[in-house]
Amino acid sequence: MSDPVTPSTEVELLEKAAASSLPKRFGIYARMSGPGWLQGAITLGGGSLAGALFIGILAGPSLLWIQPFAMVCGIIMLAAIAYVTLSTESRPVETVSTHLHPVLAIAWVLATIVANIVFCAPQFALATSTVMQNLIPSLGGSTTAPWVIGAVLAVASLGIVWFYETGAKGIRLFENFLKVMVGVVVVSFVAVVVMLIATGRLQISAILGGFIPKFSLLKEPTEALSAAAAATGLNEDLWRGILADQQRDRIIAAAGAAVGINMTFLLPYSLLRRGWGRKHREFSIVDLSIGLFVPFLIATSCLVIAASSQFYNKTDDVLTADGQVIPAMARAYDASVDMMLKQKNGTAFTGATVEAQVVMRASLPAADRRLAAMLASRDAGQLSATLTPVLGQGGANLVFGIGVISMAWSSIIILILINGLAISALVKKPDNRKVFMVGALMPAISGFFAPVIWTGASRAALAIPASVIATTLLPIAYFVFLLLMNSKPALGENRPKGAARWIWNILMLGATAAASFASIWALSSKGLPGQLGLAGLALLAIIGIVSFVKKSRAA
């Protein structure tokens, strides 16, 4: 058994790695990595699954570039957060309060807590549905099973998080457990794509082309769905509006699930818990690449590819050959049809009796029914059908079920951990274990009540509104650390100089602009609540700028 890696020996290992060959260097880095894997565990959750699933449904492989692009922006800002944290070697909430403004620190913590609680319910819903659909189908009709599964997840997750608070050894055990979970996710979904390639069901050229950004798809549907909308005749404009709205929310959700505001809070605390300091600044970027970017890129790309092959521009899993709705997909299909009927008929549809609504749905022309079927929400249970021709139904359910349950459970564990840290920071008791566990309990409770929070046809779909909410909060953290990276009072001699400062600022401004665009894009379509959200973000930006100028002048 190898000796444990401690902060002191890590510095020696970094020096050894710098003088080693590339394979040996990678081995050393893999042994030392840790905080990056925690980031990977939270981002490879229900949000990423839902984002990849619904992007595949709506655009095929054409939007494969969205999630890696969002992750690159996130890595830039997480690297900056790591640099600030390891340069100051102090808790980030205290740094923000002291060198900018306490309001910004509180806003960051509160936004993190909101994101944790909002995100946890989708993870529980996804894990529960995966157990019932993929792993133990006999539980499919049970009303008590979701509550039992939720209770087991909550207790097991809280127990695992408890180890994180037991000290250095507990932190190592916790990180290693998460490495295994992330590894299971990646291997499961790589296996899916390998099998699809082996059976000749993928067009490699289309997949490679999907990694080339197509910004027109931010506004317009793909060629295939545009043709499907045109086939509806007089309803084309209604459908095109629905497609635009759906595509916007899916893109925002996928981007928001890549790096959420709660990840910006977790990273600095996990770095400090590991005892890292200024000498670990460069390695922290390598750690993020090993534990976060590479697993995320592989897993989400494989999910988009699988969803594209199974659902994009297809209706055979929703409608029979004679156009009848398959009973298992009736709720998802009706929800898709109702989006158009509400816009077309207004209160004549929403105020109609259930029987009248059924008649209105049934009277739709075949072209409208076909497009509604294309847009119907699917779940991991349907996605596992991509492997049925190769592994049979039981094998397909097992492989997909293991991957999805690993995604959901690893995210639950990290969300609970982050909330414990956030509540401890909010009440200024960072070393109080009781306060930490109370904070950890909050998202677990939210997740436990997932069966009544979300009753939609697709459990995975709950992650879409959750991810949109999280996306609107992200600019708070990005803007705060953009200011801190340029703060002489905060960083002193560690503030980047010369060309390095220019490079940092260009990259951070680009990432912050992208996050702000996504937030504004999401909030601008949400009516009065959205306008209030925009006003709140603008107010925080003003407070940040004014505080930054005052503190800099005073120094």
C-alpha positions as CSV (number, residue, x, y, z in Angstrom):
1,M,0.0,0.0,0.0
2,S,1.3,3.4,-1.0
3,D,1.9,6.1,1.7
4,P,-0.9,8.7,2.0
5,V,-0.5,11.9,0.1
6,T,-0.2,14.9,2.5
7,P,0.1,18.6,1.6
8,S,3.8,18.5,2.4
9,T,4.5,15.4,0.3
10,E,2.4,16.8,-2.5
11,V,4.8,19.7,-3.0
12,E,7.6,17.2,-3.3
13,L,5.5,15.2,-5.8
14,L,4.9,18.3,-7.9
15,E,8.6,18.9,-8.1
16,K,9.2,15.3,-9.0
17,A,6.5,15.4,-11.7
18,A,8.1,18.4,-13.3
19,A,11.3,16.4,-13.9
20,S,9.5,13.2,-15.0
21,S,8.5,11.8,-18.3
22,L,4.9,12.4,-19.5
23,P,3.5,9.0,-18.5
24,K,5.1,9.2,-15.0
25,R,3.9,12.8,-14.6
26,F,0.4,11.8,-15.5
27,G,0.5,8.9,-12.9
28,I,1.7,11.4,-10.2
29,Y,-1.0,13.9,-11.1
30,A,-3.7,11.2,-11.1
31,R,-2.6,10.1,-7.6
32,M,-2.7,13.7,-6.4
33,S,-6.0,14.8,-8.0
34,G,-9.1,15.1,-5.9
35,P,-11.0,18.4,-5.8
36,G,-11.5,18.2,-9.6
37,W,-13.2,14.8,-9.2
38,L,-15.7,16.4,-6.8
39,Q,-16.5,18.9,-9.5
40,G,-16.9,16.1,-12.0
41,A,-19.2,14.2,-9.6
42,I,-21.7,17.1,-9.3
43,T,-21.7,18.2,-12.9
44,L,-22.3,14.6,-14.2
45,G,-25.7,14.5,-12.7
46,G,-29.4,14.7,-13.7
47,G,-28.9,18.2,-15.2
48,S,-26.2,17.0,-17.6
49,L,-28.2,13.9,-18.4
50,A,-31.4,15.8,-19.1
51,G,-29.5,18.5,-21.0
52,A,-27.8,15.9,-23.2
53,L,-31.0,13.8,-23.6
54,F,-33.2,16.8,-24.7
55,I,-30.5,18.4,-26.9
56,G,-30.3,15.0,-28.7
57,I,-34.1,14.9,-29.0
58,L,-34.3,18.5,-30.4
59,A,-31.2,18.8,-32.5
60,G,-29.6,15.5,-33.0
61,P,-25.8,15.7,-32.9
62,S,-25.9,19.3,-34.2
63,L,-25.5,20.8,-30.7
64,L,-22.7,18.5,-29.4
65,W,-20.6,21.7,-29.1
66,I,-22.8,23.4,-26.5
67,Q,-21.8,21.5,-23.4
68,P,-18.1,21.4,-24.0
69,F,-18.2,25.1,-24.8
70,A,-20.0,25.8,-21.5
71,M,-17.5,23.6,-19.7
72,V,-14.5,25.5,-21.2
73,C,-16.0,28.8,-19.9
74,G,-16.6,27.1,-16.6
75,I,-13.1,25.7,-16.3
76,I,-11.7,29.2,-17.0
77,M,-13.6,30.7,-14.1
78,L,-13.0,27.7,-11.8
79,A,-9.3,28.1,-12.5
80,A,-9.5,31.7,-11.6
81,I,-11.4,30.9,-8.4
82,A,-8.7,28.3,-7.5
83,Y,-6.0,30.9,-8.2
84,V,-7.6,33.5,-5.9
85,T,-8.3,30.9,-3.2
86,L,-4.8,29.4,-3.2
87,S,-3.2,32.9,-3.4
88,T,-5.1,34.2,-0.4
89,E,-5.2,30.9,1.4
90,S,-8.3,32.1,3.2
91,R,-12.0,31.1,3.1
92,P,-13.5,32.7,0.0
93,V,-16.6,34.1,1.7
94,E,-14.3,36.1,4.0
95,T,-12.3,37.2,1.0
96,V,-15.4,38.5,-0.8
97,S,-16.7,40.2,2.3
98,T,-13.4,41.9,3.1
99,H,-12.2,42.9,-0.3
100,L,-15.5,43.6,-2.1
101,H,-18.8,43.7,-0.1
102,P,-20.6,41.5,2.4
103,V,-23.8,41.8,0.3
104,L,-22.0,40.0,-2.6
105,A,-20.7,37.3,-0.2
106,I,-24.2,36.7,1.1
107,A,-25.7,36.7,-2.4
108,W,-23.2,34.1,-3.5
109,V,-23.9,31.8,-0.5
110,L,-27.7,32.2,-0.8
111,A,-27.6,31.5,-4.5
112,T,-25.6,28.4,-3.8
113,I,-28.1,27.2,-1.2
114,V,-31.0,27.8,-3.6
115,A,-29.2,25.9,-6.4
116,N,-28.5,23.0,-4.1
117,I,-32.1,22.6,-2.9
118,V,-33.5,23.2,-6.4
119,F,-31.1,20.7,-8.0
120,C,-31.4,17.9,-5.4
121,A,-35.1,17.1,-6.2
122,P,-34.3,16.2,-9.9
123,Q,-31.4,14.0,-8.8
124,F,-33.7,12.0,-6.4
125,A,-36.4,11.8,-9.0
126,L,-34.0,10.6,-11.7
127,A,-32.4,8.0,-9.3
128,T,-35.8,6.8,-8.2
129,S,-37.2,6.4,-11.7
130,T,-34.0,4.6,-12.9
131,V,-34.3,2.1,-10.1
132,M,-37.9,1.5,-10.9
133,Q,-37.6,1.5,-14.7
134,N,-34.1,0.1,-15.4
135,L,-32.9,-1.9,-12.4
136,I,-36.0,-3.2,-10.7
137,P,-38.9,-2.9,-13.2
138,S,-41.2,-4.9,-10.9
139,L,-41.5,-1.7,-8.8
140,G,-42.9,0.3,-11.7
141,G,-46.5,0.5,-10.4
142,S,-45.6,0.9,-6.7
143,T,-46.6,4.1,-4.9
144,T,-44.5,3.5,-1.8
145,A,-41.3,2.5,-3.7
146,P,-40.3,6.1,-4.5
147,W,-40.4,7.1,-0.8
148,V,-38.4,4.0,0.3
149,I,-35.8,4.6,-2.4
150,G,-35.7,8.3,-1.5
151,A,-35.1,7.5,2.2
152,V,-32.3,5.0,1.4
153,L,-30.6,7.6,-0.9
154,A,-30.9,10.4,1.7
155,V,-29.5,8.3,4.6
156,A,-26.7,6.7,2.6
157,S,-25.7,10.1,1.1
158,L,-25.6,11.8,4.5
159,G,-23.6,8.9,5.9
160,I,-21.0,9.2,3.1
161,V,-20.8,13.0,3.5
162,W,-20.2,12.6,7.2
163,F,-16.8,11.0,6.4
164,Y,-15.8,14.2,4.7
165,E,-15.9,15.9,8.0
166,T,-13.7,13.4,9.8
167,G,-10.4,14.8,8.7
168,A,-7.7,14.2,6.0
169,K,-8.3,10.4,5.8
170,G,-12.0,10.9,5.5
171,I,-11.6,13.4,2.7
172,R,-9.4,11.0,0.8
173,L,-11.9,8.2,1.2
174,F,-14.7,10.5,0.1
175,E,-12.7,11.7,-3.0
176,N,-11.8,8.1,-4.0
177,F,-15.4,7.0,-3.7
178,L,-16.4,9.8,-6.0
179,K,-13.6,8.9,-8.5
180,V,-15.1,5.4,-8.7
181,M,-18.6,6.8,-9.3
182,V,-17.5,9.2,-12.0
183,G,-15.5,6.3,-13.6
184,V,-18.6,4.1,-13.7
185,V,-20.6,6.9,-15.4
186,V,-18.0,7.4,-18.1
187,V,-17.5,3.7,-18.8
188,S,-21.2,3.0,-18.9
189,F,-21.9,5.6,-21.6
190,V,-18.8,5.0,-23.6
191,A,-20.0,1.3,-23.8
192,V,-23.3,2.6,-25.2
193,V,-21.6,4.5,-28.1
194,V,-19.2,1.7,-28.8
195,M,-22.1,-0.7,-29.3
196,L,-23.9,1.8,-31.5
197,I,-20.9,2.2,-33.7
198,A,-20.4,-1.6,-33.8
199,T,-24.0,-2.0,-35.1
200,G,-23.6,0.7,-37.7
201,R,-26.2,3.0,-36.3
202,L,-24.1,6.1,-36.2
203,Q,-22.9,8.6,-38.8
204,I,-19.4,9.5,-37.7
205,S,-19.3,12.6,-40.0
206,A,-22.5,14.0,-38.4
207,I,-21.0,13.4,-34.9
208,L,-17.8,15.2,-35.7
209,G,-19.6,18.0,-37.4
210,G,-21.7,18.5,-34.2
211,F,-18.6,19.7,-32.3
212,I,-18.4,22.7,-34.7
213,P,-20.4,25.6,-33.2
214,K,-23.5,26.6,-35.2
215,F,-24.8,29.7,-33.5
216,S,-27.8,29.9,-35.8
217,L,-29.3,27.0,-33.8
218,L,-29.6,29.4,-30.8
219,K,-32.6,30.8,-32.7
220,E,-33.6,28.4,-35.4
221,P,-34.6,24.7,-35.2
222,T,-32.6,22.2,-37.2
223,E,-33.4,21.5,-40.8
224,A,-35.3,18.3,-40.1
225,L,-37.6,19.9,-37.4
226,S,-38.1,23.0,-39.6
227,A,-39.4,20.7,-42.3
228,A,-41.7,18.9,-39.8
229,A,-43.1,22.3,-38.7
230,A,-43.6,23.4,-42.3
231,A,-45.6,20.2,-42.9
232,T,-48.2,21.4,-40.3
233,G,-49.3,24.1,-42.7
234,L,-51.3,26.8,-40.9
235,N,-49.8,25.8,-37.5
236,E,-46.2,26.2,-38.7
237,D,-45.6,29.5,-36.9
238,L,-47.0,28.1,-33.7
239,W,-44.8,25.1,-33.8
240,R,-41.7,27.2,-34.8
241,G,-42.3,29.3,-31.7
242,I,-42.6,26.3,-29.5
243,L,-39.4,24.8,-31.0
244,A,-37.5,28.1,-30.3
245,D,-38.7,28.1,-26.7
246,Q,-37.9,24.5,-26.1
247,Q,-34.5,24.8,-27.8
248,R,-33.6,27.9,-25.7
249,D,-34.5,26.2,-22.4
250,R,-32.7,23.0,-23.3
251,I,-29.5,24.9,-24.4
252,I,-29.6,27.0,-21.3
253,A,-30.2,23.9,-19.1
254,A,-27.3,22.0,-20.7
255,A,-25.0,25.0,-20.3
256,G,-26.1,25.6,-16.7
257,A,-25.6,22.0,-15.8
258,A,-22.0,22.1,-17.0
259,V,-20.9,24.5,-14.3
260,G,-23.4,25.7,-11.7
261,I,-23.0,28.4,-9.0
262,N,-22.8,25.7,-6.3
263,M,-19.7,24.3,-8.1
264,T,-18.0,27.7,-7.7
265,F,-18.6,27.5,-4.0
266,L,-17.4,23.9,-3.6
267,L,-14.1,24.3,-5.3
268,P,-12.4,26.8,-3.0
269,Y,-13.5,24.9,0.1
270,S,-12.4,21.6,-1.2
271,L,-9.0,23.0,-2.1
272,L,-8.5,24.5,1.4
273,R,-9.7,21.2,3.0
274,R,-6.9,19.4,1.1
275,G,-4.4,21.8,2.6
276,W,-3.4,23.2,-0.9
277,G,-1.6,26.5,-1.1
278,R,0.2,28.8,-3.6
279,K,2.5,26.0,-4.9
280,H,-0.6,24.1,-6.0
281,R,-2.0,26.9,-8.2
282,E,-0.9,25.4,-11.6
283,F,-1.7,21.9,-10.6
284,S,-5.2,22.9,-9.6
285,I,-5.9,23.6,-13.3
286,V,-4.5,20.1,-14.2
287,D,-6.7,18.6,-11.5
288,L,-9.8,20.3,-13.0
289,S,-8.9,18.9,-16.4
290,I,-8.4,15.3,-15.1
291,G,-11.4,15.2,-12.8
292,L,-13.9,17.5,-14.5
293,F,-13.4,18.3,-18.1
294,V,-12.4,15.0,-19.6
295,P,-15.1,12.9,-17.8
296,F,-17.7,15.5,-18.6
297,L,-16.8,15.8,-22.3
298,I,-16.8,12.0,-22.8
299,A,-20.0,11.2,-20.8
300,T,-22.2,14.1,-22.1
301,S,-21.1,13.6,-25.7
302,C,-21.9,9.9,-25.5
303,L,-25.4,10.7,-24.1
304,V,-26.1,13.3,-26.8
305,I,-25.0,10.8,-29.5
306,A,-27.2,8.0,-28.0
307,A,-30.2,10.2,-27.6
308,S,-29.8,11.5,-31.2
309,S,-29.6,8.0,-32.6
310,Q,-32.7,6.9,-30.7
311,F,-35.1,9.9,-30.7
312,Y,-34.1,12.7,-33.1
313,N,-36.7,13.2,-35.9
314,K,-38.3,9.9,-34.9
315,T,-41.8,9.0,-33.6
316,D,-41.8,5.2,-33.5
317,D,-41.4,5.1,-29.7
318,V,-44.4,7.4,-29.2
319,L,-46.8,6.6,-32.1
320,T,-47.7,3.3,-33.6
321,A,-47.6,2.7,-37.4
322,D,-51.2,3.8,-37.7
323,G,-50.7,7.0,-35.7
324,Q,-52.0,5.9,-32.3
325,V,-50.2,7.0,-29.2
326,I,-48.3,4.2,-27.3
327,P,-50.0,4.1,-23.9
328,A,-46.7,4.3,-22.0
329,M,-45.9,7.6,-23.7
330,A,-49.4,9.1,-23.5
331,R,-48.7,11.7,-20.8
332,A,-45.5,12.9,-22.5
333,Y,-47.2,13.1,-25.9
334,D,-50.2,15.0,-24.4
335,A,-47.9,17.5,-22.7
336,S,-46.2,18.1,-26.1
337,V,-49.5,18.5,-28.0
338,D,-50.9,20.8,-25.3
339,M,-48.1,23.3,-25.8
340,M,-49.5,24.0,-29.2
341,L,-53.2,23.8,-28.4
342,K,-52.8,26.3,-25.5
343,Q,-51.2,28.8,-27.9
344,K,-53.7,28.2,-30.7
345,N,-56.9,28.1,-28.7
346,G,-56.1,29.8,-25.4
347,T,-58.9,29.5,-22.8
348,A,-61.0,27.5,-25.2
349,F,-58.5,24.7,-24.6
350,T,-57.3,25.4,-21.0
351,G,-60.9,25.9,-19.8
352,A,-62.4,22.9,-21.6
353,T,-63.4,19.7,-19.9
354,V,-61.0,16.8,-19.8
355,E,-63.3,15.0,-22.4
356,A,-63.2,18.0,-24.7
357,Q,-59.4,18.3,-24.5
358,V,-59.1,14.6,-25.5
359,V,-61.3,15.3,-28.5
360,M,-59.2,18.4,-29.5
361,R,-56.0,16.4,-29.3
362,A,-57.4,13.5,-31.3
363,S,-58.7,15.9,-34.0
364,L,-55.2,17.2,-34.8
365,P,-53.8,16.4,-38.3
366,A,-51.2,13.7,-38.7
367,A,-48.4,16.2,-39.3
368,D,-49.1,18.0,-36.0
369,R,-49.3,14.6,-34.1
370,R,-46.0,13.6,-35.7
371,L,-44.2,16.8,-34.6
372,A,-45.7,16.5,-31.1
373,A,-44.3,13.0,-30.9
374,M,-40.9,14.2,-31.9
375,L,-40.8,16.7,-29.0
376,A,-42.2,14.4,-26.3
377,S,-40.1,14.1,-23.2
378,R,-38.3,10.9,-22.8
379,D,-36.6,9.3,-19.7
380,A,-33.5,7.2,-19.1
381,G,-35.8,4.1,-19.4
382,Q,-36.5,5.0,-23.1
383,L,-32.9,5.9,-23.8
384,S,-31.7,2.5,-22.7
385,A,-33.6,1.0,-25.7
386,T,-30.6,2.1,-27.8
387,L,-28.8,-1.0,-26.5
388,T,-31.7,-3.5,-26.7
389,P,-30.8,-4.9,-30.1
390,V,-27.3,-5.7,-28.8
391,L,-27.8,-6.7,-25.2
392,G,-31.5,-7.5,-25.0
393,Q,-33.9,-5.5,-22.7
394,G,-32.4,-6.8,-19.4
395,G,-28.8,-6.1,-20.4
396,A,-29.7,-2.7,-21.8
397,N,-31.5,-1.7,-18.7
398,L,-28.6,-2.8,-16.5
399,V,-25.9,-1.0,-18.3
400,F,-27.9,2.2,-18.6
401,G,-29.3,1.9,-15.2
402,I,-25.9,1.6,-13.5
403,G,-24.6,4.7,-15.4
404,V,-27.6,6.8,-14.6
405,I,-27.9,5.9,-11.0
406,S,-24.2,6.7,-10.6
407,M,-24.8,10.1,-12.1
408,A,-27.7,10.9,-9.9
409,W,-26.3,9.5,-6.6
410,S,-22.9,11.2,-7.0
411,S,-24.6,14.5,-7.5
412,I,-26.8,14.0,-4.5
413,I,-23.8,13.4,-2.3
414,I,-22.0,16.5,-3.6
415,L,-25.1,18.7,-3.3
416,I,-25.5,17.7,0.3
417,L,-21.8,18.3,1.0
418,I,-21.9,21.8,-0.6
419,N,-25.0,22.8,1.3
420,G,-23.4,21.8,4.6
421,L,-20.4,24.0,3.7
422,A,-22.6,26.9,2.6
423,I,-24.8,27.0,5.7
424,S,-21.7,26.8,7.9
425,A,-20.3,29.8,6.0
426,L,-23.6,31.7,6.2
427,V,-23.8,31.5,10.0
428,K,-20.0,31.9,10.3
429,K,-19.4,28.6,12.0
430,P,-17.2,26.8,9.5
431,D,-15.8,24.2,11.9
432,N,-19.1,23.3,13.7
433,R,-20.0,19.8,12.6
434,K,-23.6,20.0,13.9
435,V,-24.2,23.1,11.8
436,F,-22.6,21.4,8.8
437,M,-24.9,18.4,9.1
438,V,-28.0,20.5,9.5
439,G,-27.1,22.3,6.2
440,A,-26.4,18.9,4.6
441,L,-29.9,17.7,5.6
442,M,-31.7,20.5,3.8
443,P,-31.2,19.3,0.1
444,A,-31.7,15.7,1.3
445,I,-35.2,16.7,2.6
446,S,-35.9,18.5,-0.7
447,G,-34.9,15.3,-2.6
448,F,-36.9,13.0,-0.4
449,F,-40.1,14.9,-1.3
450,A,-39.3,14.7,-5.1
451,P,-42.4,12.4,-5.6
452,V,-44.7,15.3,-4.8
453,I,-42.6,18.1,-6.2
454,W,-42.6,16.6,-9.7
455,T,-45.4,14.4,-11.1
456,G,-44.6,14.9,-14.8
457,A,-44.3,12.1,-17.3
458,S,-40.5,12.4,-17.5
459,R,-38.5,12.4,-14.2
460,A,-35.4,13.6,-16.2
461,A,-37.4,16.6,-17.4
462,L,-37.4,18.1,-13.8
463,A,-33.7,18.9,-14.3
464,I,-34.5,21.3,-17.1
465,P,-36.3,24.1,-15.0
466,A,-33.8,23.4,-12.2
467,S,-30.8,24.0,-14.5
468,V,-32.4,27.1,-16.0
469,I,-32.8,28.6,-12.5
470,A,-29.1,27.7,-11.7
471,T,-28.0,29.3,-14.9
472,T,-29.6,32.6,-14.0
473,L,-27.6,32.7,-10.7
474,L,-24.2,31.9,-12.2
475,P,-23.1,35.4,-13.2
476,I,-23.0,36.4,-9.5
477,A,-20.0,34.1,-8.8
478,Y,-18.3,34.8,-12.2
479,F,-18.4,38.6,-11.7
480,V,-17.3,38.4,-8.1
481,F,-14.1,36.5,-9.0
482,L,-13.4,38.6,-12.1
483,L,-13.2,41.5,-9.7
484,L,-11.1,39.6,-7.1
485,M,-8.6,38.5,-9.8
486,N,-7.9,42.2,-10.4
487,S,-8.0,43.3,-6.8
488,K,-4.6,44.5,-5.4
489,P,-5.9,44.5,-1.8
490,A,-7.1,40.9,-2.1
491,L,-4.1,39.4,-4.0
492,G,-1.3,41.7,-3.3
493,E,1.9,40.6,-5.0
494,N,0.1,37.5,-6.2
495,R,-2.1,39.5,-8.6
496,P,-1.2,38.4,-12.2
497,K,1.1,40.9,-14.0
498,G,1.8,41.9,-17.5
499,A,0.8,39.5,-20.3
500,A,-0.6,37.0,-17.7
501,R,-3.0,39.5,-16.4
502,W,-4.2,40.4,-20.0
503,I,-4.7,36.7,-20.8
504,W,-6.6,36.0,-17.5
505,N,-8.9,39.0,-18.1
506,I,-9.7,38.3,-21.7
507,L,-10.6,34.7,-20.8
508,M,-12.6,35.6,-17.7
509,L,-14.4,38.4,-19.5
510,G,-15.4,36.0,-22.3
511,A,-16.6,33.4,-19.8
512,T,-18.5,36.0,-17.7
513,A,-20.1,37.5,-20.8
514,A,-21.2,34.0,-22.0
515,A,-22.8,33.3,-18.5
516,S,-24.4,36.7,-18.4
517,F,-25.9,36.2,-21.9
518,A,-27.4,32.9,-20.9
519,S,-28.8,34.4,-17.7
520,I,-30.3,37.4,-19.5
521,W,-31.6,35.1,-22.3
522,A,-33.3,32.9,-19.7
523,L,-34.7,35.7,-17.5
524,S,-36.0,37.9,-20.4
525,S,-38.6,35.3,-21.3
526,K,-40.0,34.9,-17.8
527,G,-42.2,38.0,-17.4
528,L,-42.2,40.0,-14.2
529,P,-40.1,37.5,-12.2
530,G,-37.5,37.6,-14.9
531,Q,-37.4,41.4,-14.9
532,L,-37.0,41.4,-11.1
533,G,-34.2,38.9,-11.5
534,L,-32.4,41.0,-14.1
535,A,-32.8,44.1,-11.8
536,G,-31.2,42.1,-8.9
537,L,-28.3,41.0,-11.0
538,A,-27.7,44.6,-12.2
539,L,-27.8,45.9,-8.6
540,L,-25.2,43.3,-7.5
541,A,-23.0,44.3,-10.4
542,I,-23.2,48.0,-9.4
543,I,-22.4,47.1,-5.7
544,G,-19.4,45.0,-6.9
545,I,-18.0,47.7,-9.2
546,V,-18.4,50.5,-6.6
547,S,-16.9,48.4,-3.9
548,F,-14.0,47.3,-6.1
549,V,-13.2,50.9,-7.0
550,K,-13.4,52.1,-3.4
551,K,-11.3,49.3,-2.0
552,S,-8.6,49.7,-4.7
553,R,-8.4,53.5,-4.1
554,A,-8.1,53.0,-0.3
555,A,-5.2,50.6,-0.8
